[in-house]
Amino acid sequence: MEITVVGGSGFIGSYLINELSDHKVKNIDKNQSPFFKKQTKIIDIRDRENFILNSRTSFVVLLAAEHRDNITPPSLYYDVNVTGTKNVLSSMDDAGIKNLVFTSSVAVYGLNKNNPDETHEIDPFNHYGKSKWQAELLIKQWYDDDPINKSVLIIRPTVVFGERNRGNVYNLLRQISSGKFLIVGNGSNKKSMAYVGNLVSFIKYKINSKFTGYNIYNYSDEPDYSMIELVSLVKNKINIKILGLKIPYFIGVLAGYFFDFLSFILRKKFSISSVRVKKFCATTQFNSSKAHAEFKPPHTLIEGLNKTLDYEFLKNKKDDVLFFSE
C-alpha cells in the first residue's frame, strides 16, 4: 500500500514515516527531510499548480501546518492551514484518491474547557485553532461530496513531545531541568500530553484498520499531570534541586505583555509571551477515551517522558547520530 505523507520532514512526520516503514511511503514537504531524503519531494502545499499527487496513493496523511506561537503575519496560519488543505483536497480529487488522515488540534476547543471530548463545542481562542477548524470544515465538505467512496480520519492531538522535538514541552522540561524555574499561578492546572511514539502508532493502527466513513478522535496519553506533579517528576528523574517559587498569575501575564511589547518594538521574538503564559497557566485536559477504547499505546506517558529526558538532558551527545534510517 502506498501512503503519501504531506509535511513529513518535521518532528511528527519523521516519526510517522519511520513507523510506516512496512509500507511504501512518499513524503511531500517544503523542506528536505533530514532522515528520508530519497522519499521526499520538495513542494509547498500553497503551490497548487505544482502540488500533484500520485494516483497510486491509497492514503494521504496531511500533517503540514503552521503552528508555532506568535506567527507574523497571522494570515500565514490561514494560507498554510486552510488554503494548503484546500489544495491538497483538490489534488486528491485530480488523482482519484479517496482516503485522508488529517492532524487537526485540540486548539479548536479553546482554553480552560472541562475535559472536552470529540462532541464538545468548538471555541478556538487563537489563529492556529481557528485555521485548523476552518480546515476541518473544508474536509467535511469534501467528504460530504462523496460519502460512499471517501473516508476521513481527523485526529486532534494535544501537545506532542518526544526526542528531538524543540516545542513547548521541550522548553518546559528544559526550564525545569535548569533548576531556575518559577511556577506561574498555584501549579494545580493539569496538562494533557501525547508522546510522539504513541501518536504515530495510533495513526498507523487506524490506517491498517482501513477505516471507513468520517471519524474524529482526540489523542492524548494518560494520566494528566499537574504542573506541580510534572516539576516533581523531572526533579526526581534528573536529580536536581528546584527553588519551587511561585508567582501570581497576573504578574506572569503582565510580564508576558511586556515581552510582547519588546518583541513589537525590537522586531525580535522572545521565549516569553502573553500567549505562552496564558497557555502555561491554563488547564488543558482533553478526553481521549474514544481512541483508547480501541487502541493500546506501546508506551506509557511516564516512559515517554523518561525517554525524552534521557535523550535530551542526560545523554552524552558527543557521538550523537541520527536515529532514523532511510
Secondary structure as UniProt FT lines:
FT   STRAND          2..6
FT   TURN            7..9
FT   HELIX           11..19
FT   TURN            20..22
FT   STRAND          24..29
FT   HELIX           37..39
FT   STRAND          40..42
FT   TURN            45..46
FT   TURN            48..50
FT   TURN            55..56
FT   STRAND          59..62
FT   TURN            69..70
FT   HELIX           75..78
FT   HELIX           79..83
FT   HELIX           84..95
FT   STRAND          99..103
FT   HELIX           106..109
FT   TURN            118..119
FT   HELIX           127..144
FT   TURN            147..149
FT   STRAND          151..157
FT   STRAND          159..161
FT   TURN            163..164
FT   HELIX           168..177
FT   STRAND          182..184
FT   STRAND          190..195
FT   HELIX           196..208
FT   TURN            209..210
FT   STRAND          214..219
FT   STRAND          221..226
FT   HELIX           227..238
FT   STRAND          245..247
FT   HELIX           249..266
FT   HELIX           274..281
FT   HELIX           289..292
FT   TURN            293..294
FT   HELIX           301..309
FT   HELIX           310..314
FT   TURN            318..319
//
